[in-house]
Amino acid sequence: MADNDIGMASAVHVDDGARQRMAAAMSKEEFKHISQEAQRASEAEQQLGLRESFKLYPHAIGWSIFLSTCVIMEGFDITLLGNLFAYPPFQRAFGVLQSDGTYQLTAAWQAGLTNGNQVGQIIGLFANGIIAERVGYRWSLIGALAMTTGVIFIIFFSQSLVQLLIGQILIGIPWGAFQTLTVTYASEVCPTHLRAYLTTYVNLCWVIGQFLSMGVLRAMLQREDDWGYRIPFALQWMWPIPLIVGIFFAPESPWWLVRKGRLEQAKRSVLRLTKREAFPDFNADENVSMMVHTNELEKAISAGTKYWDCFKGIDRRRTEIVCLTWAAQHLSGSTMMAFSTYFYQQAGMAVEDSFNMSLGQYAIGGVGTVFSWFLMGWFGRRTLYLTGQVTMCVLLLTIGFAAFAGRDNESGQWAIGSLLLVYALTYNCTVGPICYSLVSELSSTRLKNKTVVLARNTYNILGMVGNVMTTRMLNPSAWNWGARAGFFWAGTCGLCAIWSYFRLPEPKGRTYAELDILFDQRVSARKFKRTVVRTHDDLGDSPSEVDEIGLPADEKKQ
């Protein structure tokens, strides 16, 4: 591949060695037949456009949205714990009496409870990467939901911090499945033009869950007994049973079925996910052939499907990108939002005002996620992600400087609160939702589950570090930084922006086969957008016979 300037388009194609290995895996006639059908399906999918994709795949959209409801449940549960640290009945039940007559959980227990949850998630994620590839997405989610139902009993009846910690560790295990399978399912059942919308919808589900959790806690503020926090715990039982019933009837991911060699079942799954009345010319067999072709291409490029294979060959780069893309969510300062109610109180706000501000924060987050769908169409993933990081870096610096106004300055308190709301809007327009699209698109289909598991666990490990640091930054019995913590997170956010500029590619409008070739040919991240890709040179064209070299991929189709 020619090493052109960023402003000029280049062209890449299937490597000759990979093409030969693909051809050797099946008979000549079968290879040619699958390649021809895959080419027709790939061209048809890219020519669909957004509106036509909605018409052809309404069932895929519906099932993806339904499975993503698991994340609403998880967002509800996770936000509940972090904000209970600022809830007076919970503080009295589990906290330590302070000199001013109030109760506080120690910074060590705040970090321990949140990190216990993260430890469970790490265990669950690694287990899910193996289990889901063996039994499929549906049964993995059903098993995780069943476990959630049982573990809630431990949390609801907890009388001590130790019991609560055990419950948090155990409930984190099934949460690991929700964090990965909802994203991978959305990316595999939907066509190219819908992938970004359905994967970023997962972030909206997080925000909905957080908003519901905060709304429940705000409604409980008038209660002074232990039911003020037990009722929110009990509400966690309303999710699993309806989800189990619905997921039982959901179609399995056709990509997973193709990887298992169950092509007839994959075809039936494709038919269940589409509405052929809208497009009578849609061919399910060709669609499955495209999946087979991509699967064989990835096997020819990098044959393994184990965790270790994520760190070999071209998949090493993909794993680095996906892991750091998800890590950037934490490193961009989002931990401050997770402890927002406690943050507001340590900045000097009254209890009611702190809960009201957090409720507004999550409402703004939902609006931001919806707005991100329009921004993605205009700017793409890479530009939006990088711009968001730079903007958040500036906002965090401003929050840090506003802290010098002092805790007793009411104007300073509201200025800090308002800046955090602007930060929340920026985060949920950019880094928050776009991350889900990037991690699901930039990993190979054969290693998708395991790569996403590694990425999410990178996020969780950093989350554990962030939880320990943030609780100490905010807790008056520890570092007591308050809003000055914005300076620290501004620094890490700036480093993430530098990494994104040099290492984060643009996957917008690319099929999985195109992305495989771009990574295989080691195309620079800044050149992904304008590089022309030939995925079907295996039909007999010479690799050098690449048409329209000087045009970017989107102009070539016009």
QUIFENBEL-V789660 format. One line per field, one symbol per residue. ss: DSSP state (2 for helix, 1 for strand, 0 for the rest). psi: psi as a letter, one per 30 degrees, with the letter a starting at -180 (. if undefined). burial: 1 if it has 24 or more other C-alpha atoms within 12 Angstrom, else 0. A space follows every 10 residues. Layout:
ss=???
psi=???
burial=???
This chain:
ss=0000000000 1110022222 2222000222 2222222222 2222222222 2222220222 2222222022 2222222222 2222000222 2222011000 0011002222 2222222222 2222222222 2222202222 2222222222 2222220000 2222222222 2222222222 2222222220 0222222222 2222222222 2222222222 2200002222 2222222202 2222222200 0002222220 0022222222 2220000000 0002222222 2222222222 2000002222 2002222222 2222222222 2222222202 2222220000 2222222222 2222222222 2222222220 2222222222 2222222222 2222200002 2222222222 2222222220 2222222222 2000000222 2222222222 2222222222 2222000000 0222222222 2222222222 2220000000 0222222222 0000222222 0111002220 0000000000 00222200
psi=kkillefkka kllkkeeeee eeefflleee eeeeeeeeee eeeeeffele eeeeeeheee eeeeeeeffe feeeeeeeee eefffgjeee eeefakklfg flkkkleeee eeeefeeeee eeeeeeeefe eefefleefe eeeeeeeeee ffeeeegkfl eeeeeeeeee ffeffeeefe eeeeeefffl leffeeefef feeeeeeeee eeeeeeeeff ffkflffefe eeeeffffee eeeeeefefk klkfeeeefg gieeeeeeee effljffeif fkjeeeeeee eeeeeeeeee ejflglefff gkbffeeeee eeefeeefee fggfeeeege eeeeeffgll eeeeeeeeee eeeeeeeeee efeeeeeefl eeeeeeeeee eeeeeeeeee efffflffje eeefeeeeee eeeeeeeffc edefeeeeef efllefgeee eeeeeeeeee eeeeeeeeee eeefkfgceh ebfffeeefe eeeeeeeeee effjljgkgk leeeeeeeee ghkkeffeeg kkkjfhffff kkffijlheg klefeef.
burial=1000000011 1111110111 1110000000 1101111111 1111110101 0111111111 1111111111 1111111111 1111111111 1111110000 0001111111 1111111111 1111111111 1110011111 1111111110 1111110100 1001111111 1111111111 1111111111 1111111111 1111111111 1111111101 1000010111 1111111011 1011011001 1111111110 0010111011 1111100000 0111111111 1111111111 1111101011 1001111111 1111111111 1111111111 1111111111 1111111111 1111111111 1110110001 1111111111 1111111111 1111011000 0111111111 1111111111 1111111111 1111111111 1111111111 1111111111 1111110000 1111111111 1111111011 1011111111 1111111111 1111111111 1111111110 0000010010 01100000
